[in-house]
């Protein structure tokens, strides 16, 4: 008689039979040592730098550090540019995600690969690419300068563009995944009742994918807030104009380490808040 056939064994409410043991549950013999040791080392490798940041933080002078003019200036600029970059990502990224999820066109796989390219592209390379495209002598930038007198590099607008370039793929991927999971028959039903495709998207699809859009927007905002490489390459590091928090951390680390730690704590707190805000979504997706 096995443990599953013993009288009094707990019943599985879904099948009515005896409850089966979950695959992957640690048995009585414990965790295998070849898995335990590298797992603990990996955990320590990921957590120790963050713990060191908290231990070495100047807690007593932290309020003074965070209220200094330079830190507040960088913080304010970061919040403004990250929010603007997220707005740009929403306006442009949601329609792109819909095209990738709902339409068939030649080269769609290639387009999807190109959209995700900024995720793996080194940020400095992204900044160089932006300079070559939108700089004064760039492919498009020279016409913007000569025709309209618009110069984008080394401006606050350049910061927004650099942050949107690296952050938009997070939004597109999140929204496209949500669209693929949503039932397209609701849109089809709306169109059969006389609604246009855009009306069906606005009145039916958008409410259905609102959680995915919100999650993608949060990820994009957090990525924009922490952007460094593309920003410093395309927009420079000018206090009050293009110096965001990551750039201020880099600059302060050379002259004022306590200010660098204070700014790092702010970015760490934002990252933790993003993880906490998306935790329910991740748990729900993992349980499917």
C-alpha positions as CSV (number, residue, x, y, z in Angstrom):
1,X,0.0,0.0,0.0
2,X,1.4,3.3,-1.0
3,X,1.1,6.6,0.8
4,X,-1.6,7.6,-1.6
5,X,-3.7,4.6,-0.8
6,X,-3.5,5.0,3.0
7,X,-6.8,5.6,4.8
8,X,-7.3,9.2,5.9
9,X,-5.0,10.6,3.1
10,X,-5.9,14.2,2.2
11,X,-8.2,14.4,-0.8
12,X,-7.5,16.7,-3.8
13,X,-10.5,19.0,-4.0
14,X,-10.0,19.3,-7.8
15,X,-9.9,15.6,-8.7
16,X,-11.6,14.0,-5.7
17,X,-8.7,11.6,-5.3
18,X,-5.8,11.6,-2.9
19,X,-3.7,14.7,-2.9
20,X,-0.5,14.2,-4.8
21,X,2.8,15.5,-3.8
22,X,3.9,18.5,-5.8
23,X,6.8,18.1,-8.2
24,X,9.8,20.0,-7.1
25,X,9.0,20.0,-3.3
26,X,12.1,19.4,-1.2
27,X,12.0,15.9,0.2
28,X,13.0,14.5,3.6
29,X,16.6,14.1,2.4
30,X,16.9,17.9,2.1
31,X,18.4,20.0,-0.7
32,X,21.2,18.5,-2.7
33,X,24.5,20.1,-1.7
34,X,25.6,20.8,-5.3
35,X,22.5,22.9,-5.7
36,X,22.4,24.5,-2.2
37,X,26.0,25.9,-2.2
38,X,25.9,27.8,-5.6
39,X,22.3,28.9,-4.9
40,X,23.4,30.5,-1.6
41,X,26.5,32.0,-3.2
42,X,24.3,33.5,-6.0
43,X,21.9,35.0,-3.4
44,X,24.8,36.5,-1.5
45,X,26.3,37.8,-4.7
46,X,23.1,39.7,-5.5
47,X,22.3,40.9,-2.0
48,X,25.6,41.9,-0.5
49,X,26.2,45.0,-2.6
50,X,22.7,46.2,-1.7
51,X,23.3,45.5,2.0
52,X,26.7,47.3,1.8
53,X,24.9,50.3,0.3
54,X,22.4,50.4,3.2
55,X,25.2,49.8,5.8
56,X,27.4,52.6,4.5
57,X,24.6,55.1,3.9
58,X,25.0,58.4,5.8
59,X,21.6,58.1,7.6
60,X,22.3,61.1,9.9
61,X,23.1,63.5,7.0
62,X,20.7,61.9,4.6
63,X,18.0,64.5,4.9
64,X,20.5,67.2,4.4
65,X,22.0,65.4,1.3
66,X,18.6,64.9,-0.3
67,X,17.6,68.5,0.2
68,X,20.7,70.0,-1.2
69,X,20.3,72.1,-4.4
70,X,22.3,69.8,-6.6
71,X,20.6,66.6,-5.6
72,X,17.1,68.2,-5.7
73,X,17.8,69.6,-9.1
74,X,18.9,66.2,-10.5
75,X,16.0,64.5,-8.8
76,X,13.4,66.9,-10.2
77,X,14.9,66.7,-13.7
78,X,14.9,62.9,-13.5
79,X,11.2,62.7,-12.5
80,X,10.2,65.1,-15.2
81,X,12.1,63.5,-18.0
82,X,11.2,59.9,-17.0
83,X,7.5,60.8,-16.9
84,X,7.8,62.5,-20.3
85,X,9.7,59.5,-21.8
86,X,6.9,57.2,-20.4
87,X,4.3,59.4,-22.0
88,X,6.1,59.2,-25.3
89,X,6.4,55.5,-24.9
90,X,2.6,55.2,-24.2
91,X,1.6,57.3,-27.2
92,X,3.9,55.5,-29.6
93,X,4.4,52.1,-28.0
94,X,0.8,51.0,-27.5
95,X,-0.2,51.3,-31.2
96,X,3.0,49.5,-32.1
97,X,2.2,46.7,-29.7
98,X,-1.3,46.4,-31.2
99,X,0.2,46.2,-34.7
100,X,2.5,43.4,-33.7
101,X,-0.2,41.5,-31.8
102,X,-3.2,41.9,-34.1
103,X,-2.0,42.4,-37.6
104,X,-0.2,40.3,-40.2
105,X,2.4,41.9,-42.4
106,X,5.6,40.9,-44.1
107,X,8.6,41.0,-41.9
108,X,6.6,41.1,-38.6
109,X,9.1,38.9,-36.9
110,X,12.0,41.1,-38.0
111,X,10.1,44.2,-36.7
112,X,9.6,42.5,-33.4
113,X,13.3,41.7,-33.2
114,X,14.2,45.3,-34.0
115,X,11.8,46.6,-31.3
116,X,13.5,44.4,-28.7
117,X,17.0,45.3,-29.8
118,X,17.4,48.3,-27.4
119,X,16.9,45.8,-24.5
120,X,20.2,44.1,-25.4
121,X,22.0,46.9,-27.1
122,X,24.7,48.6,-24.9
123,X,23.2,52.0,-23.8
124,X,26.3,53.8,-25.0
125,X,25.9,52.3,-28.5
126,X,22.2,53.5,-28.4
127,X,23.5,57.0,-27.6
128,X,25.9,57.0,-30.5
129,X,23.1,55.8,-32.8
130,X,20.9,58.6,-31.6
131,X,23.7,61.1,-32.3
132,X,24.2,59.7,-35.8
133,X,20.4,60.0,-36.4
134,X,19.4,63.2,-34.6
135,X,22.7,65.1,-34.1
136,X,23.4,68.3,-36.0
137,X,25.1,66.3,-38.7
138,X,22.9,63.3,-38.3
139,X,20.7,61.7,-40.9
140,X,17.6,63.5,-39.7
141,X,19.1,66.0,-37.3
142,X,20.8,68.1,-40.0
143,X,17.4,68.7,-41.6
144,X,15.8,69.5,-38.3
145,X,18.6,72.0,-37.7
146,X,18.6,73.6,-41.1
147,X,14.8,73.7,-41.7
148,X,13.4,74.3,-38.3
149,X,16.4,75.3,-36.2
150,X,15.7,72.4,-33.8
151,X,18.8,70.9,-32.0
152,X,18.1,67.9,-29.9
153,X,21.5,66.7,-28.5
154,X,22.7,68.1,-25.2
155,X,19.2,69.4,-24.3
156,X,16.5,68.3,-21.9
157,X,14.5,67.1,-24.9
158,X,17.5,65.0,-25.8
159,X,17.3,63.4,-22.4
160,X,13.6,62.5,-22.9
161,X,14.5,61.0,-26.3
162,X,17.3,58.9,-25.0
163,X,15.2,57.6,-22.1
164,X,12.3,56.8,-24.4
165,X,14.6,54.9,-26.8
166,X,15.7,52.5,-24.1
167,X,12.4,52.3,-22.1
168,X,9.8,51.9,-24.9
169,X,10.6,48.2,-25.6
170,X,9.6,47.3,-22.1
171,X,6.2,48.8,-22.7
172,X,5.8,47.3,-26.1
173,X,6.7,43.8,-24.9
174,X,4.3,44.0,-21.9
175,X,1.4,45.4,-23.9
176,X,1.9,43.0,-26.8
177,X,1.9,40.0,-24.4
178,X,-1.3,41.3,-22.8
179,X,-2.9,41.7,-26.2
180,X,-2.0,38.2,-27.3
181,X,-3.6,36.8,-24.1
182,X,-6.8,38.9,-24.6
183,X,-9.6,37.3,-26.6
184,X,-9.8,39.1,-30.0
185,X,-13.4,38.0,-30.5
186,X,-14.5,40.9,-28.3
187,X,-13.1,43.3,-30.9
188,X,-14.6,41.3,-33.7
189,X,-18.0,41.4,-32.1
190,X,-17.8,45.1,-31.7
191,X,-16.9,45.6,-35.4
192,X,-19.8,43.3,-36.5
193,X,-22.1,45.7,-34.5
194,X,-21.0,48.6,-36.5
195,X,-18.0,50.0,-34.6
196,X,-14.9,50.9,-36.5
197,X,-11.6,49.2,-35.7
198,X,-10.3,52.2,-33.8
199,X,-13.6,52.5,-31.8
200,X,-13.4,48.8,-30.9
201,X,-9.8,49.3,-29.8
202,X,-10.7,52.4,-27.7
203,X,-13.9,51.1,-26.2
204,X,-13.2,47.4,-25.9
205,X,-9.6,46.5,-26.1
206,X,-8.1,49.3,-24.0
207,X,-10.1,48.4,-20.9
208,X,-9.2,44.8,-21.3
209,X,-5.4,45.4,-21.6
210,X,-5.3,48.3,-19.0
211,X,-3.4,46.2,-16.4
212,X,-0.8,45.3,-19.0
213,X,-0.4,48.9,-20.1
214,X,0.0,50.0,-16.5
215,X,2.6,47.4,-15.8
216,X,4.5,48.3,-19.0
217,X,4.3,52.0,-18.1
218,X,5.7,51.4,-14.7
219,X,8.6,49.3,-16.1
220,X,9.3,51.9,-18.7
221,X,9.3,54.7,-16.2
222,X,11.7,52.9,-13.9
223,X,14.0,52.1,-16.8
224,X,13.9,55.7,-17.9
225,X,14.6,56.9,-14.4
226,X,17.8,54.7,-14.2
227,X,19.1,55.4,-17.7
228,X,22.7,56.4,-17.9
229,X,24.7,55.4,-21.0
230,X,22.5,56.7,-23.8
231,X,21.7,59.9,-21.8
232,X,25.3,60.9,-21.2
233,X,26.3,60.1,-24.8
234,X,23.4,61.9,-26.5
235,X,22.5,64.6,-24.0
236,X,25.6,65.1,-22.0
237,X,26.0,65.9,-18.3
238,X,25.0,69.5,-17.7
239,X,23.6,70.3,-14.2
240,X,20.1,71.6,-14.4
241,X,19.6,70.8,-18.0
242,X,20.6,67.2,-18.7
243,X,22.1,65.9,-15.4
244,X,19.7,63.2,-14.2
245,X,20.1,61.2,-11.0
246,X,22.3,58.4,-12.5
247,X,24.6,61.0,-14.0
248,X,24.6,62.9,-10.7
249,X,25.6,59.7,-8.9
250,X,28.5,59.2,-11.3
251,X,29.7,62.8,-10.9
252,X,29.2,62.9,-7.1
253,X,31.1,59.6,-6.6
254,X,34.3,61.4,-7.6
255,X,34.0,64.3,-5.2
256,X,31.2,63.7,-2.7
257,X,30.6,59.9,-2.0
258,X,27.9,60.6,0.6
259,X,25.8,62.5,-2.0
260,X,26.4,59.6,-4.4
261,X,25.1,57.1,-1.8
262,X,22.1,59.3,-1.0
263,X,21.1,59.4,-4.7
264,X,21.7,55.7,-5.0
265,X,19.3,55.1,-2.1
266,X,16.6,57.0,-3.9
267,X,17.0,54.9,-7.0
268,X,17.1,51.8,-4.9
269,X,13.8,52.8,-3.2
270,X,12.2,53.5,-6.6
271,X,13.3,50.0,-7.8
272,X,11.8,48.4,-4.7
273,X,8.6,50.3,-5.1
274,X,8.4,49.1,-8.8
275,X,8.9,45.5,-7.8
276,X,6.3,45.8,-5.0
277,X,3.8,47.3,-7.5
278,X,4.3,44.6,-10.0
279,X,4.4,41.7,-7.5
280,X,0.7,40.9,-7.8
281,X,0.9,40.8,-11.6
282,X,3.9,38.5,-11.6
283,X,2.3,36.2,-9.1
284,X,-0.9,36.1,-11.1
285,X,1.0,35.3,-14.3
286,X,3.0,32.6,-12.6
287,X,0.0,30.9,-11.3
288,X,-1.6,30.5,-14.7
